[in-house]
Every structure is written in C-alpha cells, then in structure tokens.
C-alpha cells in the first residue's frame, strides 16, 4: 500500500471512509481481495510471494493497512515481511499492542501501520516508534509521516473532503476517480526520499502508471454507523487498464 486517504467521523452516515492505492511491481504475484480460509474472518488481498497483505478488514469491522516508509538506506533484504503485520492487527484473539510493535518493529523494514476502527484508529510509525490516535477529520498516509505535506497527499485529502462534504451518499465511482488522479508534482515540490528525481517524479502522483511498477489496485471502505462495511476493490494492469472490480459487504459479527 502506498497511499491512503481517510475520512474519520466526517460523514453523517459513514464514520469511516478509506480510499487507498497499492503500488507494487506488476510481476509480483497477488491474489485479489477475498475471505481468507478457514474461518472467513478476514477480507483482504494476498501477496503470494510473502503471504501477507496490505489492506483488509475483519468481521468485527476492524481495519488495517500498511505503507512502506521510503528510505533506501534503511532497506535490508533479510527482514520479515511487513504484510504479516496487517494480518496480526486483524486477529481478534490476539490484540496488537504498541509495546509489541515497539519491541518487534526492528524485525521489519520501515513502515506505517494503520489499525483499529472508527472509534479508535491508530497509526504506528516504526522509525519513530510512535503511535498516533487519529482525530476526527481527514487524514492522508503515504511513504512518509502521517499527514505529511507531499503534494499528492494534500491533493487527495482536499478532493475527498470536497466529495464527502457535498454528497449525501458518497459515489463509489467518484471515490475511485480521486484515486486515479495522475497529476504529478513539480520538481520544486517533490519530496526528497533518496530514490532520485526520476523516481520521485513517477511516484509523485496518486495513481502511478508504469509497466514495471505502478498502481496495482484501489481499495475503498465505507463503514456505516451500524458497523456494516462495503469493501470495493479495483485492479489494474501495467498500462493502468481495469482488470476487474469486486464489491463485498461485511456485516458486524
């Protein structure tokens, strides 16, 4: 997962709205969102290379997602897969704690982990070892700090805020349209994350179209006041073409 926009307690009917894009190498094998066997408690896509996930919910309505913290100097090849943290955050019988994250985060390359529910949603930054309780409002998370000032983060947050405040019922296609924005930042506004200016340019848009590495999927969550959740996933190929859309409904257990 590379960028998320969250509307927390900003809509009268939907206390939690999340829009997210997963950017990844197109050759990395992936299974689309599905209910995981054997108990069907978890709804998420699956990274078939490492076995984890990047975005999901459980039958209790808990949500989790993960973004990489971009710093090539801190990337190591022998670390555990960050995708397993999303699964751990969604296990009802083994609650994830900040003490566990602080103790074990060194076993993973740097990450942001978002987890919880509409009443109590957190973001853990593994570099700072800091846990932040998200306040009601609009939030953006990418490959840096929570609510950083990267142009694409500001652009998406403003677009989501405009849509939410002007719509009695958020339109799914309009939410997806926000996530397909390919506007790039100017060179003077690019973040400096150590990957070189060409990659900074490519990764500066919300939606990344590239045959080797780009946006693989968009995930949308709309959770109402009763805890009922709609989960929408749209998948793309290396040319940004639509590979399919899935819509799930998760009733609170």
N, C-alpha and C positions, 0 to 999 in steps of 0.2 A: 504494500500500500504506500502511495506516495503523496497523496493529498486528501484531506477530509475537511468538510465544512459542516458545522453542527449548529443547529438552532435549538437551544435548550430553554424550554418553557417560554417560547415566544409566539406560539400559535394557540388559540383557544381550544382547539380540538386535538392537537398533536403536540404533547410536551417534549417529544424527542423526534427531531428530523435530522437525518445524517445523509450526506452525499459524499461519495468517495470514489477516487480513481486508483486502480492498481497499475503501476508501471513496472514492467519486467521485461527481460529478454524473451522474445517470441518463441525461441526454441525450448524454453523451459517447460516441461510437461505439467499440465494443470488439469484438474477436474473441476467443472463448473459447480456452482453452489448446489448443495443437496443436503438432505438429512442424513447424518452420519450413523452408520450401524455400530453396535447392535440395538441401541435403545432409542435412536431417532431424537435424542435430546438436543442435538447441536445442528444448526443450519449454517453452513459455510462452504466456501470453495476449498479445494485441497491442492497444495503444492505436492505433486507426485514425486519430486526429486528429494525433498527433505521430510515430507509427511505432515507438515504443519499447515497453518492457514494465515490469512492476512486480515480477515474481516468476517465476523459472524455474530450470531445471537443464539440464545438457548431458549428452552420452553418457558423459563421464568421471565423472559423479557430482558435478561441481561445482555449487554452489547460489549463487544471488544474489537479493537483494530490495532494495527501496528504500522508504524512508519520507521524507516531507517533514518538514523542521524548521519548525514552525509559528511564524511571526513575520511578521505582515502588513507591518511596517515594512521588512522586508528582501526583499519580493517585487517583482520587476521583470518587465515584460512582454516585454522583448527578449532574454531569456536562452535558452540551448539547452535542449532537453527533457531532463529528468533521467532519463527512461525509457531513453535510449540508454546510460546507464551500466550498467544491468543486462546489456544485450547485450554491452557491451565486457568486462564481468567474466567472461562465459561463453565468450569466444573463446579457444580452446585455443592458437592460433598467435600470439597477441599478448597475453601475460600482463599483467594490470593491476598496476601498481606504486604504492606510496604516493607516490613522487616525482611521478608523473604526476598523481595525484589532488590533491596539494597545489598543483601548478603550474596545473592546469586547473579546479579546483573553483569559481573565481570566475566561470566562464562559465555557471554554473547557479545557480538559486535554491537556498537551503539544503536540505541533505539528509543522511540517514544511508544509507550503502551497506553492506549485509552481503554478504560474498562469501567463497568458499572451499569447504572440505569438512570432514568430521567430524574429521579430524586437525589441521586448521589453518583455523579460521573467524575472520574479521575483521569489525569494524565501523569504518567511517570516518565521522567527523563533520566535515562540511565547514565548519562555523562555527569549530570549534576546530582544524581541520586535524589532527585526532588519529586515529591508527589504533590500535585496541584488539584484541588477540588474546583471543578468548572462552575462558575457562577452563571445564573440565568443570563442569556444573551446569545450573541453569535460568536462562534469560535472557529479558528482555522488552524490546522496542523499539517505540516509538510515534513521536510527533511532537516528542519532546524528546530528552534524553540517554539513552544506553544504560542500562538498569536503573534508570531514574528511579523516583520513588515515587508516580506517579499511581495513584489507586485502581484503575482498570481494569487497569493493568499488574500490580499486586500480586494482584488477584483472579484473573486468568487464570493467572499463574505458579503460584499455590497450587493451583488446580484441576488444572493439567497435572501438577504434581508428585504430587498425590494419585492421579491416574489412573495415572501411569506406575509409581509405587512399589507400587500394589496390583494391577497387571494383568500377567499373564504375556504376554499378547498384547493390545496396545492396540486398543480397539474404535474403529473409524472413526466410527461414529455418536456415540459419547461425545466424541470429539475435536471433531467438528463442533458438538456441543451446547455445549461450552465457548465456541466462537466465536460462538454465537448468544445469549449472555447479554446481556440488555438492561438490566441493573441500572445505574442512574445514581448518580453520586456526589452526596453532599450539598453544598450551596453552600460550606460551610466547607472542604471538601476539594478543590474544583475547582482545577485548575491555572490560572495566570494567563498566558495566551499572547497577549493583546491582541486577542481576537476578540469580546469582550463576553460577559456572563453567560449570555444565552440560548443562544448557540452553544456555550459551554463546557459547559452542561448537556447539550445534544443530543449532543455528541461525547464525553461522559464515560463512555459505555457501550462495551463491547467490540463489540457489534452495534448498528448505527445504522439505525433505521427512519425514513425520511423520503422523501416523494415527489420531492423535488428533488435532495437529496444524501444518500447513505447507503451502507450496505454493499452492494457490487455482487457480491462473490464471496468465498468461503472457499477457501483452498488448504491442503492437508495434504501433507507429505512424510514418508515412513517409509523410511529407508535402512538396510539391514541390514549385517552385518559383511563380507559379500562385495561390497558396493557396489551391490547390486540395490536399486532405488528404486521405491516405489509413490507415485504422484502423483495426488491426488484433488482435483477442483475442483467446487464447488457454486456456482451462480449464482442471483441474486435480483433481483426487480423492486423498484419503488419502495415497495411495500407489504410487502416482506420475504418475498414468496412465492417458493417454489422454482421456478426456471426450468429446472433440469436438473442432472444430476451426470455427471461424466466420471471414469473411472479409467484410469490409464496405468501401465505397467510399463516401467522403463528398465533394461536390462542394461548392466553396465560394458563399455565398448568394448575 
